[in-house]
């Protein structure tokens, strides 16, 4: 199946999509094609026994334009998605486990979905984000299930472009697509990411980062009602 994806990556429709997502000229698009091909190669190296079809996912990072930390204080923010993103090659499985490899990390991140309670030793780890995301899906009555994935990110850690929120929304998008027919909307996926970071990862973040990564584009967010923030797209 990955060979079919590689052929699709080299096609004209994918090049048009990459130009929309990432901008740039032919050389820049060629680099993205190579990046995604490398993603599939790494997936095949780590999961040589893959039997099911492979899907590709992407979630952007975000930049804050104005309103730093006012999401914590019922204020307003202006934020935008950026062309740096976290991408994943994913195979759906039936073993009720999430197994994830991430570029630059030697360890494997694995969560058994039969155990969804917070684990103290996992705090501040990617494993905590996986478990927290799955737990919140389950608490809200949505379906969860296993998958295997290899991820790569151009959202550098510590860059201020929300690498953790990008991963959180990516994980939620994968579960939403594989097990819930994509019925969740972007704001709910953002809230689930925030929950995973607050409760399982152990960081009391606001909601701006996840919302900007999830909704995409250039947006304003009014957090006067923190449970139901008002999101408006900006034509830019």
C-alpha positions in Angstrom: 0.0 0.0 0.0 2.8 2.4 0.7 4.0 2.0 -2.9 0.6 3.3 -4.0 1.0 6.3 -1.7 4.4 7.0 -3.1 3.0 7.1 -6.6 0.3 9.5 -5.3 2.9 11.7 -3.7 4.6 12.1 -7.1 1.3 13.1 -8.9 0.1 16.5 -9.9 -2.8 16.6 -7.5 -0.5 16.1 -4.5 1.9 18.8 -5.8 -1.0 21.2 -6.0 -2.1 20.3 -2.5 1.5 20.8 -1.2 1.7 24.2 -2.8 -1.5 25.2 -1.0 -0.3 23.8 2.3 3.3 24.9 2.2 3.7 27.5 -0.4 6.9 27.9 -2.3 8.2 27.0 -5.8 9.0 23.7 -7.4 12.0 23.0 -5.3 10.1 23.6 -2.1 7.4 21.2 -3.2 10.0 18.6 -4.2 11.4 18.8 -0.7 7.9 18.1 0.8 7.5 15.1 -1.6 10.8 13.8 -0.4 9.9 14.4 3.2 6.7 12.4 2.9 8.4 9.6 1.0 11.0 9.5 3.9 8.1 9.2 6.3 6.7 6.2 4.5 10.2 4.6 4.3 10.6 5.0 8.1 7.2 3.6 8.7 8.1 0.5 6.7 11.4 0.1 8.5 9.7 0.1 11.9 6.6 -1.9 10.9 7.8 -4.3 8.1 4.8 -6.6 8.8 2.2 -4.0 8.1 -0.8 -5.6 6.4 -3.5 -2.8 6.2 -3.7 0.3 4.2 -1.6 3.3 5.3 -3.1 6.8 5.7 -1.2 10.1 6.0 -2.1 12.8 8.4 -0.8 16.4 9.0 -1.4 19.0 11.7 0.3 22.4 11.6 2.0 24.3 14.3 0.9 27.8 15.1 2.1 31.3 15.8 0.7 33.8 18.2 0.1 37.2 16.6 -1.5 38.9 19.6 -3.0 38.2 23.0 -0.3 36.1 24.7 -1.7 34.2 27.7 -5.1 36.0 27.5 -6.7 32.7 26.8 -6.1 31.9 30.5 -8.0 35.0 31.4 -11.2 35.1 29.4 -9.5 37.4 26.8 -9.1 37.5 23.1 -6.2 36.2 20.9 -5.1 36.4 17.3 -3.3 33.4 16.0 -2.4 31.6 12.8 -1.4 28.2 11.6 2.0 27.9 10.0 3.6 25.8 7.3 5.7 23.9 9.8 3.7 20.7 10.7 3.7 17.3 12.2 3.0 14.5 9.8 2.2 10.8 10.4 2.0 7.6 8.4 -0.7 5.4 10.2 -1.9 1.8 10.0 -5.2 0.9 11.8 -4.9 -2.2 13.9 -7.3 -4.4 15.9 -5.1 -5.1 19.0 -6.3 -2.1 21.0 -2.8 -0.7 21.3 -1.4 2.6 20.0 2.3 2.2 19.0 4.1 5.2 17.9 7.6 6.0 16.7 8.8 9.6 16.4 11.7 10.9 14.4 14.6 11.9 16.7 13.4 9.7 19.6 15.0 6.3 20.1 12.2 4.9 22.3 8.9 3.6 21.2 5.7 5.1 22.7 3.1 2.5 23.4 -0.3 2.6 25.2 -2.6 -0.3 25.9 -6.1 1.2 25.6 -7.5 -1.2 28.2 -5.7 1.1 30.7 -6.6 4.7 30.5 -6.0 6.1 33.9 -3.2 8.7 34.3 0.3 7.2 35.0 2.5 9.4 37.2 5.7 8.1 35.6 4.5 9.2 32.2 4.0 12.9 33.0 5.7 15.3 30.5 6.0 12.5 27.9 4.4 11.7 24.5 3.0 8.6 26.1 1.0 10.7 28.4 -0.5 12.7 25.5 -1.5 9.5 23.7 -3.1 8.0 26.8 -4.8 11.3 27.7 -6.2 11.8 24.2 -7.6 8.3 24.1 -9.0 8.6 27.6 -10.9 11.8 26.8 -12.4 10.3 23.6 -13.6 7.4 25.8 -15.0 9.7 28.5 -17.0 11.7 25.9 -18.5 8.5 24.5 -16.5 8.3 21.3 -14.9 5.2 19.9 -11.2 4.4 20.3 -9.0 1.7 18.9 -5.4 0.7 18.0 -3.1 2.0 15.4 0.6 2.1 14.6 2.3 5.2 13.4 5.5 6.9 12.5 5.6 10.7 12.9 8.0 13.4 11.8 7.7 17.1 12.7 9.1 20.3 11.3 7.7 22.1 14.3 10.9 22.3 16.4 10.6 21.8 20.1 11.0 25.1 22.1 10.5 27.2 19.0 7.3 28.8 20.3 5.2 27.2 17.5 3.4 24.7 19.7 5.0 21.4 18.9 3.1 19.7 21.7 -0.3 21.1 20.6 0.4 20.0 17.0 1.0 16.4 18.2 -2.1 16.5 20.5 -4.4 17.6 17.7 -2.7 15.1 15.3 -3.4 12.2 17.7 -7.0 13.3 18.1 -7.4 13.6 14.3 -6.1 10.1 13.8 -8.6 8.6 16.3 -11.4 10.8 14.9 -10.8 9.6 11.4 -10.1 5.9 12.0 -12.8 5.3 14.6 -15.4 8.1 14.4 -15.8 8.8 10.7 -14.4 12.3 11.2 -17.5 13.5 13.1 -15.7 15.6 15.7 -15.3 19.2 14.8 -12.0 21.2 15.2 -12.9 23.0 18.5 -13.7 19.7 20.2 -10.4 18.1 19.0 -8.6 21.2 20.4 -10.3 20.8 23.8 -9.3 17.1 23.9 -5.7 18.1 23.2 -5.8 20.6 26.0 -7.3 18.0 28.4 -4.5 15.6 27.6 -1.9 18.2 28.2 -3.5 19.5 31.5 -4.5 16.2 33.1 -2.0 13.6 31.8 1.0 15.6 30.6 0.9 17.9 33.6 1.0 21.3 32.0 -1.7 23.9 32.8 -1.9 25.4 29.3 -4.7 27.5 27.9 -6.6 26.6 24.7 -5.1 29.0 22.2 -2.4 26.6 20.9 -4.6 23.6 20.3 -7.4 25.7 18.8 -5.1 27.4 16.3 -3.5 24.1 15.3 -6.9 22.4 14.9 -8.9 25.1 13.2 -6.1 26.3 10.9 -5.8 29.4 8.9 -5.7 32.9 10.5 -8.2 33.2 13.4 -9.4 35.3 16.3 -10.6 33.6 19.4 -12.7 35.2 22.2 -12.4 33.2 25.4 -15.1 35.1 27.4 -17.0 31.8 27.6 -14.0 29.5 28.1 -16.2 26.4 27.5 -17.4 27.7 24.1 -15.0 30.2 22.8 -16.0 32.3 19.7 -13.8 31.5 16.8 -13.7 33.7 13.7 -11.7 33.2 10.5 -9.7 36.2 9.3 -9.4 36.6 5.5 -5.6 36.6 5.1 
